């Protein structure tokens, strides 16, 4: 029986959906970080139970021809780029296979062709947002990223997948925090002031927002710090403070305060301008998000007389992209601030045929049906956990011709497609897209048509 710290020679036969190498020994399945199919390794056993185990590469005996040797291992260890050791073309193949396998295993769908994942020409430095913890390491305030499955900070200056200007702002903020001797948060002691720094940058506008997440309201000499920071980066147009005094992994507390400039930055998507406030959800890869929404519009093949329901409407990015092509858009979202944002974004772009309500999607759809609003297309873009059964029933009861499902998790997508099939909606086509290059995540746009 194998036990912890045993060293065995294994061959990696596959990749898990999280991009871990898979090895099989004596009926056990082992998951190994930074190991690729076809590689033979000496594996140290880290953990083992009845069916599965975890191992690490003690020594690589052979290397895959698809291995990217150039990547710094700290990006893999922190999970920033957990697929960065695989050449980019092979990452796209891996993601396409994830979608195919998931559709087949979970939903039993095998008759739909899955085209190759749409990728980027330049799959690095694409992120328009960074969320970086601030901690003390070896007696010094540092910014970086947590090692996977831990709260040990790895100090990092170049984040590899973030826009370089965001990285520069983080280093400048770090240096100013050190200079003004502001204390980093300490989780064990529940002491210190600065928990996180969040930086957002408009892809097209270059406008930058900096958010300080602190444990209490007062930040000593913050005016001087801001003056020096904006002097160095005049493109900073918004500085916000968020106060979070709870012992939690959730980044934001409920209170936001404006410290400098405006409460939002602006950016464009598919020709519309959006105001993005500190807590707003906005896709982190603008270039690929435009392709994602364009794919959704193309799949829906909307006409001028169509009425579109945008469930999970956020700040209106998807619905307002549809609005110019259709008769009306009805959006629903549970976050009140996001609903405000979407209404403002509609008027900002002179769009008068988009209507937003703050409610659960199920309630809103039931009300719209009562009011005689007949949606021909429903667009859904749920969080990773996917849709609820009650949502699937409620959206089917609206009786649209088509449902366009934008997913960031193919496992929950496949589960939901199976439920939609039971309601008489069948998958017609699907297109995976790579919104998160160098990571194991994959997005997909699906078109469901009423039988």
C-alpha positions as CSV (number, residue, x, y, z in Angstrom):
1,X,0.0,0.0,0.0
2,X,1.4,3.4,-1.0
3,X,2.0,6.0,1.7
4,X,3.1,9.6,2.1
5,X,6.7,10.4,0.9
6,X,7.0,7.2,-1.2
7,X,8.8,7.8,-4.5
8,X,7.5,6.0,-7.6
9,X,8.2,6.2,-11.3
10,X,5.0,7.0,-13.2
11,X,3.9,8.1,-16.7
12,X,1.4,11.0,-17.0
13,X,-1.5,9.8,-19.1
14,X,-3.9,12.8,-19.1
15,X,-4.8,16.3,-17.7
16,X,-7.6,16.8,-15.2
17,X,-10.1,19.6,-15.8
18,X,-8.0,21.8,-13.5
19,X,-4.8,21.1,-15.6
20,X,-3.2,18.7,-13.2
21,X,-1.3,15.7,-14.6
22,X,-3.0,12.4,-14.1
23,X,-1.1,9.2,-13.3
24,X,-2.6,5.7,-12.6
25,X,-0.9,3.2,-10.3
26,X,-2.5,0.0,-8.7
27,X,-6.0,1.2,-9.4
28,X,-5.3,4.6,-7.8
29,X,-5.5,7.9,-9.7
30,X,-2.9,10.5,-8.8
31,X,-3.0,14.2,-9.6
32,X,0.3,16.0,-10.1
33,X,1.0,19.7,-10.5
34,X,3.3,20.8,-13.4
35,X,3.2,17.4,-15.2
36,X,2.0,16.9,-18.8
37,X,0.7,13.8,-20.7
38,X,3.5,11.6,-22.1
39,X,6.0,12.7,-19.4
40,X,7.7,10.1,-17.2
41,X,8.5,11.3,-13.7
42,X,9.8,10.3,-10.3
43,X,6.7,11.2,-8.2
44,X,6.7,11.8,-4.5
45,X,3.4,10.8,-2.9
46,X,2.0,13.9,-0.9
47,X,-1.4,12.4,0.1
48,X,-3.3,9.3,-0.6
49,X,-6.7,7.9,0.2
50,X,-8.8,5.0,-1.0
51,X,-9.2,6.0,-4.6
52,X,-7.2,9.1,-5.3
53,X,-3.9,10.6,-4.3
54,X,-1.8,13.7,-4.9
55,X,1.9,13.7,-5.9
56,X,4.6,16.1,-6.9
57,X,7.4,15.9,-9.5
58,X,10.5,14.8,-7.6
59,X,12.4,14.5,-10.9
60,X,11.3,14.8,-14.6
61,X,12.7,11.9,-16.6
62,X,11.2,12.9,-19.9
63,X,9.7,16.2,-21.1
64,X,6.6,16.7,-23.3
65,X,7.3,18.4,-26.7
66,X,4.3,20.6,-25.7
67,X,6.0,21.9,-22.5
68,X,6.7,25.6,-22.2
69,X,10.1,25.5,-20.4
70,X,10.3,29.3,-20.3
71,X,7.7,29.9,-17.6
72,X,8.7,30.9,-14.0
73,X,7.4,28.2,-11.6
74,X,6.0,30.8,-9.2
75,X,3.2,31.5,-11.7
76,X,2.2,27.8,-11.5
77,X,2.6,27.6,-7.7
78,X,0.3,30.6,-7.1
79,X,-2.3,29.5,-9.7
80,X,-1.9,32.8,-11.5
81,X,-1.1,30.8,-14.7
82,X,-1.8,27.2,-13.7
83,X,-1.6,26.1,-17.4
84,X,1.3,28.2,-18.4
85,X,3.7,25.2,-18.6
86,X,1.7,24.1,-21.7
87,X,2.3,25.7,-25.1
88,X,-0.6,28.0,-26.0
89,X,-1.9,26.0,-29.0
90,X,-2.0,22.9,-26.8
91,X,-3.9,24.9,-24.1
92,X,-6.6,25.7,-26.7
93,X,-6.8,22.0,-27.7
94,X,-7.1,21.1,-24.0
95,X,-10.0,23.5,-23.5
96,X,-11.8,22.2,-26.6
97,X,-11.5,18.6,-25.2
98,X,-12.8,19.8,-21.8
99,X,-16.0,21.0,-23.5
100,X,-16.4,17.9,-25.6
101,X,-15.8,15.5,-22.7
102,X,-18.1,17.4,-20.4
103,X,-21.0,17.6,-22.9
104,X,-20.7,13.8,-23.4
105,X,-20.1,12.6,-19.8
106,X,-22.6,14.9,-18.1
107,X,-25.3,15.7,-20.7
108,X,-24.9,12.7,-23.0
109,X,-24.5,15.0,-26.0
110,X,-22.2,13.7,-28.7
111,X,-23.9,14.8,-31.9
112,X,-22.9,18.4,-31.7
113,X,-19.6,19.5,-33.3
114,X,-17.4,21.4,-30.8
115,X,-15.2,23.8,-32.9
116,X,-11.7,24.7,-31.7
117,X,-11.5,27.2,-28.8
118,X,-11.1,30.7,-30.0
119,X,-7.9,32.1,-28.6
120,X,-5.8,35.3,-28.6
121,X,-2.9,36.3,-30.8
122,X,-1.1,37.7,-27.8
123,X,-2.2,35.5,-24.8
124,X,-0.2,37.4,-22.1
125,X,-0.7,40.7,-20.2
126,X,-4.4,40.7,-21.0
127,X,-6.1,41.2,-17.6
128,X,-7.7,44.6,-17.0
129,X,-8.0,44.0,-13.3
130,X,-5.8,42.9,-10.4
131,X,-6.7,41.9,-6.9
132,X,-3.5,41.6,-4.8
133,X,-3.2,40.8,-1.2
134,X,-0.8,42.9,1.0
135,X,1.1,41.0,3.7
136,X,4.3,41.0,5.7
137,X,7.0,38.6,4.4
138,X,10.3,38.4,6.3
139,X,9.6,41.6,8.1
140,X,8.7,43.7,5.0
141,X,5.4,44.7,3.4
142,X,5.0,42.8,0.2
143,X,2.4,42.5,-2.6
144,X,2.0,39.3,-4.6
145,X,-0.1,36.2,-4.7
146,X,-1.0,33.4,-2.3
147,X,0.6,30.0,-2.9
148,X,-2.2,27.6,-4.1
149,X,-4.4,26.2,-1.2
150,X,-2.6,28.4,1.4
151,X,-2.3,32.0,2.6
152,X,1.4,32.2,2.3
153,X,2.2,35.2,0.1
154,X,4.7,34.8,-2.8
155,X,6.0,38.3,-3.5
156,X,5.6,39.1,-7.3
157,X,6.2,42.2,-9.3
158,X,5.5,41.0,-12.8
159,X,2.1,39.1,-12.9
160,X,2.6,37.8,-16.4
161,X,-1.1,37.9,-17.4
162,X,-1.9,41.4,-16.2
163,X,-1.6,44.6,-18.3
164,X,2.0,45.8,-17.5
165,X,0.8,49.3,-16.4
166,X,-1.3,47.6,-13.7
167,X,1.8,45.8,-12.4
168,X,3.7,49.1,-12.3
169,X,0.9,50.8,-10.3
170,X,0.9,47.9,-7.8
171,X,4.7,48.2,-7.3
172,X,4.4,52.0,-6.8
173,X,1.6,51.6,-4.3
174,X,3.7,48.9,-2.4
175,X,6.7,51.3,-2.3
176,X,4.5,54.2,-1.0
177,X,2.9,51.9,1.7
178,X,6.4,51.0,2.9
179,X,7.5,54.6,2.8
180,X,4.6,55.8,4.9
181,X,4.9,52.8,7.1
182,X,1.3,51.6,6.7
183,X,0.9,48.2,8.3
184,X,-0.1,45.2,6.2
185,X,-2.9,43.0,7.4
186,X,-2.0,40.0,9.5
187,X,-4.6,37.3,9.4
188,X,-3.4,35.3,12.4
189,X,-3.2,38.4,14.7
190,X,-6.2,40.1,12.9
191,X,-4.1,43.3,13.0
192,X,-2.7,45.7,10.5
193,X,-4.5,48.1,8.1
194,X,-4.0,47.3,4.4
195,X,-5.6,44.0,3.3
196,X,-5.7,44.2,-0.5
197,X,-5.0,46.5,-3.4
198,X,-7.3,46.3,-6.4
199,X,-6.4,48.0,-9.7
200,X,-8.7,48.3,-12.7
201,X,-7.7,49.7,-16.1
202,X,-9.9,50.6,-19.1
203,X,-8.6,48.6,-22.1
204,X,-9.5,51.3,-24.6
205,X,-9.4,54.4,-22.4
206,X,-6.4,53.7,-20.2
207,X,-8.2,55.1,-17.2
208,X,-7.1,53.5,-13.9
209,X,-8.9,52.9,-10.6
210,X,-7.1,52.0,-7.4
211,X,-9.0,50.5,-4.5
212,X,-7.5,50.2,-1.0
213,X,-9.2,47.5,1.1
214,X,-8.6,48.4,4.7
215,X,-9.6,47.1,8.1
216,X,-10.7,50.5,9.4
217,X,-11.6,53.9,8.0
218,X,-8.6,56.0,8.9
219,X,-5.5,55.8,6.7
220,X,-2.6,57.9,8.1
221,X,-1.3,60.5,5.6
222,X,-3.4,59.1,2.7
223,X,-3.6,62.6,1.1
224,X,0.2,62.7,0.6
225,X,0.3,59.1,-0.6
226,X,-2.4,59.9,-3.2
227,X,-0.6,63.1,-4.4
228,X,2.6,61.1,-5.0
229,X,0.8,58.2,-6.7
230,X,-1.2,60.4,-9.1
231,X,1.9,62.5,-9.8
232,X,3.5,59.3,-11.0
233,X,0.5,57.9,-12.8
234,X,-1.7,60.8,-14.2
235,X,-4.0,58.2,-15.8
236,X,-5.4,57.3,-12.4
237,X,-8.8,58.9,-12.4
238,X,-10.4,57.2,-9.4
239,X,-9.1,56.1,-6.0
240,X,-11.6,54.3,-3.7
241,X,-11.4,52.9,-0.2
242,X,-13.3,49.8,0.9
243,X,-13.6,49.0,4.6
244,X,-13.6,45.3,5.5
245,X,-13.1,44.5,9.2
246,X,-14.4,40.9,9.1
247,X,-12.3,37.8,9.4
248,X,-13.2,36.5,6.0
249,X,-11.8,35.5,2.6
250,X,-14.3,37.8,0.9
251,X,-12.3,40.7,-0.5
252,X,-14.8,43.6,-0.1
253,X,-16.7,44.8,2.9
254,X,-20.0,46.7,2.4
255,X,-18.7,50.3,2.7
256,X,-17.0,52.2,-0.1
257,X,-15.5,55.7,0.2
258,X,-14.3,57.9,-2.6
259,X,-10.8,59.3,-1.9
260,X,-9.9,60.9,-5.2
261,X,-11.5,61.6,-8.7
262,X,-14.7,59.9,-9.8
263,X,-16.4,56.8,-8.4
264,X,-15.9,55.0,-11.7
265,X,-13.7,54.6,-14.7
266,X,-15.0,54.3,-18.3
267,X,-14.2,51.8,-21.0
268,X,-15.7,50.7,-24.3
269,X,-17.1,47.3,-25.4
270,X,-18.5,46.7,-28.9
271,X,-18.8,50.4,-29.4
272,X,-20.7,51.2,-26.2
273,X,-19.2,53.1,-23.3
274,X,-19.5,51.7,-19.8
275,X,-19.0,53.2,-16.4
276,X,-17.3,50.7,-14.2
277,X,-17.6,51.2,-10.4
278,X,-15.4,49.6,-7.8
279,X,-17.7,46.6,-7.1
280,X,-19.0,46.1,-10.6
281,X,-18.5,42.9,-12.5
282,X,-16.7,43.6,-15.8
283,X,-15.0,40.9,-17.9
284,X,-11.3,40.9,-17.1
285,X,-10.2,40.3,-20.8
286,X,-11.8,43.0,-22.9
287,X,-10.5,41.9,-26.3
288,X,-12.0,38.3,-25.8
289,X,-15.1,39.6,-24.0
290,X,-16.0,41.5,-27.2
291,X,-15.6,38.2,-29.2
292,X,-17.7,36.4,-26.6
293,X,-20.6,38.9,-26.8
294,X,-20.3,39.1,-30.6
295,X,-20.6,35.3,-30.8
296,X,-23.7,35.5,-28.6
297,X,-25.3,38.1,-30.9
298,X,-24.3,36.0,-34.0
299,X,-25.7,32.8,-32.4
300,X,-29.0,34.5,-31.5
301,X,-29.3,35.8,-35.1
302,X,-31.6,38.5,-33.8
303,X,-34.0,40.6,-35.9
304,X,-35.4,44.1,-35.4
305,X,-38.7,42.8,-34.0
306,X,-37.0,40.6,-31.4
307,X,-37.4,41.1,-27.6
308,X,-34.4,40.0,-25.6
309,X,-34.4,39.1,-21.9
310,X,-30.9,39.6,-20.3
311,X,-30.9,37.5,-17.1
312,X,-27.9,38.3,-14.8
313,X,-27.6,41.6,-16.5
314,X,-24.7,43.1,-14.4
315,X,-23.9,46.6,-15.5
316,X,-25.6,46.0,-18.8
317,X,-22.6,44.9,-21.0
318,X,-24.4,42.1,-22.8
319,X,-27.9,43.5,-23.0
320,X,-26.7,46.9,-24.3
321,X,-24.6,45.1,-26.9
322,X,-27.8,43.5,-28.2
323,X,-30.0,46.6,-27.8
324,X,-29.0,48.2,-31.1
325,X,-30.1,45.1,-33.1
326,X,-33.5,44.5,-31.5
327,X,-36.9,46.0,-30.5
328,X,-36.3,45.9,-26.8
329,X,-34.1,44.4,-24.0
330,X,-35.3,43.6,-20.5
331,X,-32.6,43.1,-18.0
332,X,-32.7,41.7,-14.4
333,X,-30.0,41.7,-11.7
334,X,-30.0,41.3,-7.9
335,X,-27.3,43.8,-7.1
336,X,-28.9,47.2,-6.8
337,X,-25.8,49.2,-7.6
338,X,-25.3,47.2,-10.8
339,X,-28.9,48.0,-11.9
340,X,-28.2,51.7,-11.3
341,X,-25.0,51.2,-13.4
342,X,-26.9,49.5,-16.3
343,X,-29.5,52.3,-16.4
344,X,-26.8,54.9,-16.5
345,X,-24.9,53.0,-19.1
346,X,-28.0,52.8,-21.3
347,X,-28.5,56.6,-21.1
348,X,-24.8,57.2,-21.6
349,X,-25.0,55.5,-25.0
350,X,-28.4,57.0,-25.9
351,X,-30.1,53.6,-25.7
352,X,-33.8,54.0,-24.9
353,X,-35.1,50.4,-25.6
354,X,-33.3,48.7,-22.6
355,X,-35.2,48.3,-19.3
356,X,-33.6,47.1,-16.1
357,X,-35.1,45.9,-12.8
358,X,-33.6,44.8,-9.5
359,X,-35.0,41.4,-8.7
360,X,-34.3,37.7,-9.0
361,X,-34.5,36.5,-12.6
362,X,-37.3,34.0,-11.7
363,X,-39.6,36.8,-10.2
364,X,-38.9,39.2,-13.0
365,X,-39.6,36.7,-15.7
366,X,-42.9,35.7,-14.1
367,X,-43.9,39.4,-13.8
368,X,-43.0,40.0,-17.5
369,X,-45.1,37.0,-18.6
370,X,-48.1,38.5,-16.7
371,X,-47.5,41.9,-18.3
372,X,-47.7,40.1,-21.7
373,X,-44.0,40.6,-22.6
374,X,-43.1,37.8,-25.0
375,X,-39.4,37.3,-25.2
376,X,-38.1,35.7,-28.3
377,X,-34.5,35.3,-27.0
378,X,-33.2,34.9,-23.5
379,X,-29.5,35.4,-22.8
380,X,-28.0,34.0,-19.6
381,X,-24.5,34.5,-18.2
382,X,-24.6,33.0,-14.7
383,X,-21.8,32.7,-12.2
384,X,-19.7,29.5,-12.0
385,X,-22.4,27.6,-10.1
386,X,-24.7,27.8,-13.1
387,X,-28.4,28.0,-13.1
388,X,-31.0,26.9,-10.6
389,X,-33.7,24.4,-11.6
390,X,-36.3,27.0,-10.8
391,X,-34.6,29.4,-13.2
392,X,-34.5,26.8,-16.0
393,X,-38.3,26.1,-15.5
394,X,-39.1,29.9,-15.4
395,X,-37.1,30.7,-18.5
396,X,-38.6,27.8,-20.4
397,X,-42.1,29.0,-19.3
398,X,-41.4,32.3,-21.0
399,X,-41.4,30.2,-24.1
400,X,-38.6,32.0,-26.1
401,X,-37.6,30.6,-29.5
402,X,-33.9,30.6,-28.5
403,X,-31.8,30.7,-25.3
404,X,-28.2,31.8,-25.6
405,X,-26.2,30.5,-22.6
406,X,-22.8,32.0,-21.8
407,X,-20.9,29.8,-19.4
408,X,-17.7,30.0,-17.5
409,X,-17.9,26.5,-16.2
410,X,-18.6,23.6,-18.6
411,X,-19.5,21.1,-15.9
412,X,-22.5,23.2,-14.7
413,X,-23.3,24.2,-18.3
414,X,-23.6,20.5,-19.3
415,X,-25.8,19.8,-16.2
416,X,-28.1,22.7,-17.1
417,X,-28.2,21.7,-20.8
418,X,-29.6,18.3,-19.7
419,X,-32.4,20.0,-17.7
420,X,-33.1,22.3,-20.7
421,X,-33.5,19.3,-22.9
422,X,-36.2,18.0,-20.6
423,X,-38.0,21.4,-21.1
424,X,-37.9,21.0,-24.9
425,X,-34.8,23.1,-25.6
426,X,-32.0,21.4,-27.5
427,X,-28.4,22.4,-28.0
428,X,-27.8,23.5,-31.6
429,X,-24.3,24.8,-31.5
430,X,-21.5,25.8,-29.1
431,X,-18.3,27.8,-29.3
432,X,-15.6,27.7,-26.6
433,X,-13.6,30.9,-26.1
434,X,-10.4,31.5,-24.2
435,X,-11.1,34.4,-21.9
436,X,-8.4,33.3,-19.4
437,X,-5.3,32.3,-21.3
438,X,-2.6,30.5,-19.3
439,X,-5.3,29.2,-16.9
440,X,-7.5,26.1,-17.0
441,X,-10.7,28.1,-17.3
442,X,-12.8,28.0,-20.5
443,X,-15.9,30.0,-21.5
444,X,-18.4,28.8,-24.0
445,X,-21.4,30.3,-25.9
446,X,-24.3,27.8,-26.5
447,X,-27.4,28.2,-28.6
448,X,-30.5,26.3,-27.4
449,X,-33.5,26.2,-29.8
450,X,-37.1,25.2,-28.9
451,X,-37.9,21.9,-30.4
